[in-house]
Every structure is written in structure tokens, then in C-alpha cells.
Amino acid sequence: MNSKHFQKGFTLVEMAIVLAIIGVILGAISVGKDLQRDAEHQKIYQKFVAGWKSAYDQYYSRMGVVLGDSQTAPTYTVNGNVVTLGGGVGTGAAANLNGAVAGVPANMQNAGRKICHGQGYAANTVGLGDAALEVNPNQDLHTLFDRAGIRMPAGRSEGQEDRYLYLDSNGNPAEIQICFQWNSDGTNSGSGNVMVLRGLTPDLARMLDQMIDGKADAIEGRFRQQDNTLNTNAANTSQQAGIEWRANNTYNTTQQGAAGASTTGDNQDENRVLLVTAHWQMDQ
């Protein structure tokens, strides 16, 4: 009998050990999934986002003007080559020739349209406050870089170098789209020429902000959230505390207007995570 009791006890011990090992394995798999996603986020920054920043800077160095600007009458604004001035002054380079205007006029009608390679996401579906798309085929993102002889970073596939495919925290595919545009003074996401990153999950947006600015802040620094409802409080000024990114991974794609930083959305693990848009202010 003692032998049977010993054998039964030993079996229970073995089962407990096996269950403990299974628990460790499952825990490791869960942690490994998060580590894998963190590694993918690092790759997105190093090989794709930073690669496009480098390509933009190379365009300026090689062409002498920012992306889509006129070489004969530069405006220092992205897409400045097709601006239309009020009062019938002219279009494009002719608008600034022979001292027709002083500096960069305030009534440039086409200024601020983003240069992309196709529409991509519909307007305001991955972040509120989308600028209009520049539809002039001569101002296509790929066409401009091809003319300059600059190789674009590797993206989703050949011909889709401006896109990057990745998985959100629920395992659903999401796509980043790269565009460039000029923001007028007073724009919440920063004035001047910016890279537009459409289709970021909130956790990826915060991680990129942390890597670029050293802190995640939706309305301060060079990397900011595109949202036309942000920074409406006059107390939000430079050198003061900003606000968190107005989104988190508990919200799904149907809750774009309702998302907040410290609130909770639908929070179902089968949902597609809500996507946001960020602006990265360029050096030129």
C-alpha cells in the first residue's frame, strides 16, 4: 500500500510540474508576442520611417528645394510648384517671378495639399483633420523621387514603397502610408513641412514619438498627432505640459471621433485597433 501511495503521490507531483511548465511556456509565448511586436516597431522606425526622412533630406540636398517645390521660384513649401495665387497673379513658378509678390503670400490656394502616391485611406478615417490630396500627376510622390534619381526605402512591395504592412496588437493587418505636406502657421500638429504618417496604431505612434522626441506628447515636439480638435485650449503653450495622444489600443476603427487617452473603448481582442495619423516636422 505504501508503494501505491508513493506512486500516486509521485504522479501528482509530475502532473503539477508539467502544468507549471505549460504555464511557463504559455507565459513565454505571450511575452514573446509582445517582444516580437516591439522589435517590429523598431524595424518600422529604422528601416521605413527614418528611411523616408533620409530620402526627403536627400531630395533637398540634390534638388536644392523641398519636395514638389519650384526650382526657379522656390517657396520652401512642399507642393509649392503648383500653388495658385489669388487675384489672377499666376500659377506655379510664374507666380513669384519678377517680384510679383513679396515672400510667400498668404493666399496660396493649393498650399497644404499633401503629396502622396494615391489616396490610400479615405479622408479622416485614420485621424481627423486630413489635408486635401494633390491630384496633379506631376506631383505624385513616386514620380518626384524617380525624377530626382533617388531610391525610395523598401516598403510593402515594389511600386508600394510608400506603404508598410504590419500587425496591430490584436493580430489584424494595418498599413502605414507616407505623404508630405506643408502646414501653415498655427497648425496644431506643427507648422512648416511635415512627413505625414497615416495608419499608426496608438502604441506605435507613442513609441515613435518617444524615439524621435524623447517623450510621448501629442502637441509638443517635432512628432505630433494630427487631430483638428487638439490644442484648442489657450493654456497649452510652449514649455508647458501638453496632452497625451488622443487614442489607445482599446478603441476600434469605428470609434475615431470618440477615442481618448485615458478612457476605454470597445476593448475586444478580435477588433481592428483604431489607427491615427502623425506629423513629423522636417528640417527643411
N, C-alpha and C positions, 0 to 999 in steps of 0.2 A: 504493500500500500504506500509505503514511504516513497518507493521508486515512482509509482504512478503520480503521486502528488508532486514529486520533484519534476517529472516530465511535463505535467500540466503547467506548473509554475514557469518552467523554462520556456514553454511555448508562448505563454502570455508575455513574458519579457521580450521574446523575439518579436512578437507582434507589435509591442509598444515601440521597439527600436525601429522596426520597419515603418510604422506610422510616422515616427519622428523624422526619419529620413525622407519620407514622402513629403512631409510638411516643409522640410528644409529645401527640397528640390522645387516645390511649387513656389515657395517664397523667393528662391533664387531666380526662377523663371519670371516672376512678376517684377523683381528688381531689375533683372536683365533687360526686360522690355523697356523700362524707363531709361536705363543706361543707353540702350540702343537708340532710343529717340533723342536723347541728349547728344549722342555722337552724330546723329543725322543733322541735328540743328547746327552743330559746329561745322559740319561739312557744307551746309547751306550757306553759312556766312562766308567761310573761307574760299570755297570754290565758285559760288554763284553770286552772292550779293557783293562781296568785296571785289570779285572779278568784274562786275558791271561798273563799279565805282572806278576801277583802274581803267577800263575801256573808255569811260566818259572822259577821264583826265587825259588819256592818250589822244582822244579825238581833239580836245582843246589844244594840246601841245602840237599836234600835226597840222591842224587846220587853222589855228590862230583865233578861232571863235568857238563859242559853245555850240552844243548840238542843235542843228537846224537854224542857226543864225546866218545873217548875210555877211559874206566876206568883204564886200565892197562898202557896205554901210552898216557895220555891226551895231547891235543894240545891247549886247551882253545878256540877252534873254533867250532861253530855249524857245524854238519855233519863231524867232524874230524875223525870219526871212519872208514870212507870209502875212505879216501884220497889216491891217487896213486902218488907215488913219481917218478920223472924221473930217468933214469939210472938203472932201474930194482932193486931199493933198496927194494921194498916190498910194501905191502898194509896194510892199517888199522893200528892196534896196532903194528904189526911186524915192521913197517917202522921206529919206534922210539926206539925200544928195543936195549939194549946193546950199547947205544951211537952211533947208526948208523948215526945219524945226530945231528947237534947242533941246539937247539932251534926249532923253527917252520920253515922248509925250504921254500924257496920262490917258488919252482917249484911244489907245490901241485896241481896236475892236476884237481882233483874233488872239490877242495876247492871253496866255494862260491855258490855251488848249494843249492837251497832253499829246506827246508824240509816243505812239505805241506801234506794235505790229498786229493790227486787228483790234477789234473791240474787246475781246476777252469777256470778262464778266460784265453783265448788264450794269448800267449806271446805278450806283447806290445800293448794290446788293452785297458788297463786301466792305462796307464802310460808307458813311454818309458824307456828302459834300464832294462827290466826284466832279472833276472838271470835264468840259466837253472834249470829245475826241477830235484831233486834227485829221481830216479825211483827205487832204491833198496827198496823192500818191507819191509825190516827190519828197514829202516829209515823213515817209514811213521809217520806222526805227531801223529795220534791217537794211533798207536801201541807203540810208545815210552812212551807216558804218561800212557797208560794202563799197561805196564810192570813195571813202577815205582809205580803203585798204586795211581796215582794222578788223582782226578776227574777234568775233564775239565769244564770250565764255560758253563753255558747254552747258547746254540746258536740257530740256526734256528730250529733244531729238534734233536731228538735222532739219533746219528750217524753223525750229521752235526754240531757238537759243534764248529767247526772252522769257521762257516758261520753265518752271521746275516743279516736278511732281513729288509729293511726299505724303506721309500718313499723319492724320490727326491723332489725338490721344485715345480715340475710340476705334482706331484702325481703319477709318474711312479715308479714301484718297482726297487730297486737296492740291491745288495748283497755285503757285506764285506767278504773277505776271509783272514784268518790269516795264515801266514807262518813265518818261521825263517830262517835266513841265516847269513853267515859271509862275511863281506865286507873287502876287502884288503885295505891296506893303500893307501890314495889318492882318495878313492871313494867319489864322490860329496855329497852323502847323509850321509856321516859319516863312519869312519872305525870301525871295530870290529863287535861284534854280534848284530844283529838288529832284531826286530819284523817287519815283512812286512805286511802292511795293504793294501790290494788290493780292489778297488771298492769304494773309498770315493768320494762323491760329493765335489766340491771345497769349498763350505761353511762349510761342515762338517770337511774337512781337516784343514781349517783355525781355526775352533773352537777348535778342538783337539790340534792343535799347541799352541793356546792361553792358553789352560788349562794346558798343560804339560810344556811349556817353558816360559809362561808369555807374549809371543808376537808371532805374526804370521810371520815367516821368513823362506823362502824355503831352505836356505843353511846354516843357523846357528842354534845352539842349538841341543837338543837331538832328536827333531822331525822334519824331513825334507822331502822334496819332492823327490821321485825317478824320475829323468829325466836326461838322459845322455847328454843333451845339456846345463845343468845348470852349473854355476860356472866355466866357461871357461875363464873368464877374470882374469888376474893375480892380478888386483886391488882388487878383492873380497877376502880379507884376514880376519883373526880373528880380532875382536874388531872394525871392520868397518861395515858400513851399508851393509846389504845383499840385497836380492831382494824378491819381492812378489811371492806368489805361481803362477806358470805359467798356470793359468786356472781360469775361473769363470763360473757362472751358466748360462750364455747366450750361451755357446757352447754346441753342441750336440755330441753324441757319434761318429759321423763320422769325427769330426774335431780335433782329437787327436794331430796331428802334427802342427796344426795352432793356437792352443789356446794361449792366452796371459792374463796377469793380468789386463791390463788397456785398452784392446781392446774389441770389441763386436762381438759375433758370430751370428749364425742364429737367435737366440732370439725369438723362437716361443714357446708358452706355452704348445704346445702338444708334444714337443720334449722330448726325454730322455736326461737328463743332462749328460754331459761328466763326466767320472769317472777318478780318479787319484790314484796313489799309494804312500804311505808314508813309511818311515823307522823310527822306534823308537829305538834309541840306548839303549841297555840293560846295566845293571850294571855289569854283569859278561860276 
